[in-house]
Amino acid sequence: MSIDLLLSLVIYLIVIGAICWLLWWLIGFVGIPEPFNKIARGIVAVVAVVLLIGLLLSLVGGPSFGTIKLR
């Protein structure tokens, strides 16, 4: 792994983490009623996991599910 690949991996993880954390916080701050709150947080969690899996798969040369190709 080159330093450029690791640097872009770290930047990508920080950006995705910040966006998901901001959405998670915003859902709690707005005060959405309870069933919709859990559904919205579940959707945010699923999207974050899919993006992380796509990122890890792109590192080993597999399909990337629409995320960036790091290699």
C-alpha positions in Angstrom: 0.0 0.0 0.0 1.3 3.4 -0.9 1.0 6.5 1.3 -1.4 8.1 -1.2 -3.7 5.1 -0.9 -3.7 5.2 2.9 -4.2 9.0 2.9 -7.2 8.8 0.6 -8.6 6.0 2.7 -8.3 8.0 5.9 -9.8 11.1 4.3 -12.7 9.0 2.9 -13.3 7.4 6.3 -13.3 10.8 8.0 -15.7 12.4 5.6 -18.1 9.4 5.6 -17.9 9.2 9.4 -18.6 13.0 9.8 -21.6 12.9 7.4 -23.1 9.8 9.1 -22.5 11.3 12.6 -24.1 14.6 11.5 -27.2 12.8 10.1 -27.4 10.7 13.3 -27.2 13.8 15.5 -29.7 15.8 13.3 -32.3 13.0 13.6 -32.1 13.2 17.4 -32.0 17.0 17.4 -35.0 17.5 15.2 -37.2 15.3 17.4 -38.7 13.0 14.9 -41.5 10.8 16.5 -40.2 7.5 17.9 -41.0 4.9 15.2 -39.7 7.1 12.4 -36.6 8.0 14.5 -35.6 4.4 14.7 -36.3 3.8 11.0 -34.2 6.9 10.0 -31.3 5.9 12.3 -31.5 2.4 10.9 -31.2 3.7 7.4 -28.2 5.8 8.3 -26.5 2.8 9.9 -27.2 0.6 6.9 -25.9 3.2 4.4 -22.7 3.6 6.5 -22.1 -0.1 6.7 -22.7 -0.5 2.9 -20.2 2.3 2.2 -17.6 0.8 4.5 -18.0 -2.7 3.0 -17.7 -1.1 -0.5 -14.6 0.7 0.6 -13.0 -2.5 2.0 -14.0 -4.5 -1.1 -12.4 -1.9 -3.4 -9.1 -2.3 -1.5 -9.0 -6.0 -2.3 -10.1 -5.5 -5.9 -13.7 -6.6 -5.6 -16.9 -4.8 -6.5 -17.2 -1.3 -5.0 -21.0 -0.8 -4.9 -20.7 2.7 -6.3 -18.0 3.9 -3.9 -14.7 5.2 -5.0 -12.0 2.9 -6.4 -8.9 3.3 -4.4 -6.6 1.2 -6.6 
